[in-house]
């Protein structure tokens, strides 16, 4: 058995490694700058973000990670490193549903890292518009929650938008009861987004029965109101508590411990295969018996897994619907491409919303 090192020796060893890491980080950053130079010389002038490349790198470091750090922790470290290196090439602007402190902003930072510029918007439609007109390179929009279901506004906006889905983010949602007050007993009114109120329904009924509850546009807006209004509180995330300097009167008050919201990254580019992808399509069927089955059956015959199907009114004709379908695989995969080609003549509309890497962390 080797001789145990003293505390000064351990600290000296850590300092040595920190110095080596610093050199390596900056060497990587210099190479990223050279990549940008090569791309510009080749005529590439758009943003240099590659969702497929990032996903492959993150999966690679997680798979080769020997520990003791967890794979997710390693991936988060690399995400921030890549974010900072990308900012040296060309900083990204990412639109999100504001105000500052929303879960959508948190999802944007989780996916792109903290070296991006975030652009606050008022509505989901605004996020699409900011990306369409070039004010933002990408946008992050909520699409579904594991307990409250689909965000219909996001799906409806895809019907008329020309943007593609470039990625997805899964964010575990933890709700906090926030206030300038020190005691729960003094709360007279609670603000939050309708989705969050639904996710905390049982907790509110048990702990704050009879207290007035008011839905607002976002949790961040709720936190702002709680910071300004006497005897009020908000249900929001931890980032909102920090921004609006509110006390955490209760933590993790969501009714379901595995409460998760899925967000989509939208942009103007189509994403090459990463090796572990998902494809989202929009289909409008003919109004005949068995029309939906005729759409879904070819995927089953080809052995392609369907992850989700949602229907929305087409708003073109009464009782006509558009179906949103998520499948495993990339649209360039041979099996997926063959099924999409088979479907084309048998439906009113078939639109590939995007193929993109599955969420990594």
ZIVEN-V156781 format. One record per residue. N is the residue number from 1. RES is the residue in one letter. OMEGA is omega in whole degrees, 0 to 359 (* if undefined). Layout:
# ZIVEN-V156781
n,res,omega
N,RES,OMEGA
N,RES,OMEGA
This chain:
# ZIVEN-V156781
n,res,omega
1,X,182
2,X,179
3,X,179
4,X,179
5,X,177
6,X,179
7,X,177
8,X,179
9,X,178
10,X,180
11,X,178
12,X,179
13,X,178
14,X,179
15,X,180
16,X,179
17,X,178
18,X,178
19,X,178
20,X,178
21,X,180
22,X,178
23,X,182
24,X,178
25,X,182
26,X,174
27,X,178
28,X,179
29,X,179
30,X,178
31,X,177
32,X,178
33,X,178
34,X,177
35,X,179
36,X,180
37,X,180
38,X,181
39,X,180
40,X,178
41,X,180
42,X,177
43,X,178
44,X,182
45,X,179
46,X,180
47,X,187
48,X,180
49,X,180
50,X,181
51,X,181
52,X,180
53,X,180
54,X,181
55,X,180
56,X,179
57,X,182
58,X,177
59,X,181
60,X,181
61,X,178
62,X,181
63,X,183
64,X,182
65,X,182
66,X,184
67,X,11
68,X,176
69,X,179
70,X,181
71,X,179
72,X,180
73,X,177
74,X,180
75,X,179
76,X,178
77,X,180
78,X,177
79,X,181
80,X,177
81,X,180
82,X,179
83,X,180
84,X,179
85,X,179
86,X,179
87,X,176
88,X,178
89,X,179
90,X,183
91,X,177
92,X,171
93,X,184
94,X,180
95,X,180
96,X,179
97,X,183
98,X,2
99,X,182
100,X,177
101,X,179
102,X,175
103,X,178
104,X,175
105,X,178
106,X,178
107,X,179
108,X,181
109,X,176
110,X,185
111,X,187
112,X,185
113,X,188
114,X,180
115,X,178
116,X,171
117,X,179
118,X,183
119,X,182
120,X,175
121,X,184
122,X,183
123,X,176
124,X,178
125,X,179
126,X,179
127,X,178
128,X,182
129,X,182
130,X,178
131,X,180
132,X,182
133,X,175
134,X,178
135,X,176
136,X,177
137,X,182
138,X,174
139,X,176
140,X,183
141,X,176
142,X,181
143,X,177
144,X,177
145,X,187
146,X,180
147,X,184
148,X,175
149,X,189
150,X,172
151,X,189
152,X,181
153,X,179
154,X,180
155,X,180
156,X,182
157,X,178
158,X,184
159,X,183
160,X,184
161,X,177
162,X,183
163,X,179
164,X,170
165,X,184
166,X,181
167,X,176
168,X,180
169,X,173
170,X,185
171,X,175
172,X,187
173,X,174
174,X,181
175,X,179
176,X,172
177,X,189
178,X,180
179,X,170
180,X,180
181,X,177
182,X,184
183,X,178
184,X,185
185,X,183
186,X,184
187,X,179
188,X,181
189,X,180
190,X,178
191,X,171
192,X,174
193,X,184
194,X,179
195,X,181
196,X,177
197,X,177
198,X,181
199,X,181
200,X,188
201,X,184
202,X,180
203,X,180
204,X,180
205,X,182
206,X,189
207,X,183
208,X,179
209,X,178
210,X,178
211,X,180
212,X,180
213,X,182
214,X,178
215,X,177
216,X,188
217,X,182
218,X,176
219,X,178
220,X,175
221,X,177
222,X,179
223,X,178
224,X,179
225,X,180
226,X,180
227,X,185
228,X,189
229,X,180
230,X,176
231,X,179
232,X,177
233,X,178
234,X,167
235,X,185
236,X,180
237,X,184
238,X,180
239,X,178
240,X,178
241,X,181
242,X,183
243,X,185
244,X,174
245,X,182
246,X,177
247,X,175
248,X,182
249,X,176
250,X,184
251,X,176
252,X,184
253,X,177
254,X,183
255,X,180
256,X,185
257,X,181
258,X,181
259,X,185
260,X,174
261,X,178
262,X,178
263,X,176
264,X,173
265,X,182
266,X,180
267,X,183
268,X,183
269,X,170
270,X,190
271,X,177
272,X,180
273,X,177
274,X,182
275,X,178
276,X,192
277,X,177
278,X,178
279,X,177
280,X,179
281,X,176
282,X,185
283,X,171
284,X,184
285,X,173
286,X,185
287,X,179
288,X,180
289,X,178
290,X,183
291,X,181
292,X,178
293,X,180
294,X,176
295,X,187
296,X,185
297,X,181
298,X,178
299,X,179
300,X,180
301,X,181
302,X,180
303,X,180
304,X,183
305,X,173
306,X,182
307,X,186
308,X,171
309,X,179
310,X,177
311,X,177
312,X,175
313,X,181
314,X,183
315,X,176
316,X,179
317,X,180
318,X,178
319,X,173
320,X,187
321,X,172
322,X,180
323,X,176
324,X,186
325,X,174
326,X,180
327,X,174
328,X,176
329,X,181
330,X,181
331,X,177
332,X,176
333,X,186
334,X,183
335,X,181
336,X,180
337,X,181
338,X,179
339,X,179
340,X,178
341,X,179
342,X,183
343,X,191
344,X,183
345,X,187
346,X,181
347,X,177
348,X,183
349,X,173
350,X,182
351,X,175
352,X,180
353,X,177
354,X,168
355,X,190
356,X,180
357,X,173
358,X,180
359,X,183
360,X,180
361,X,*
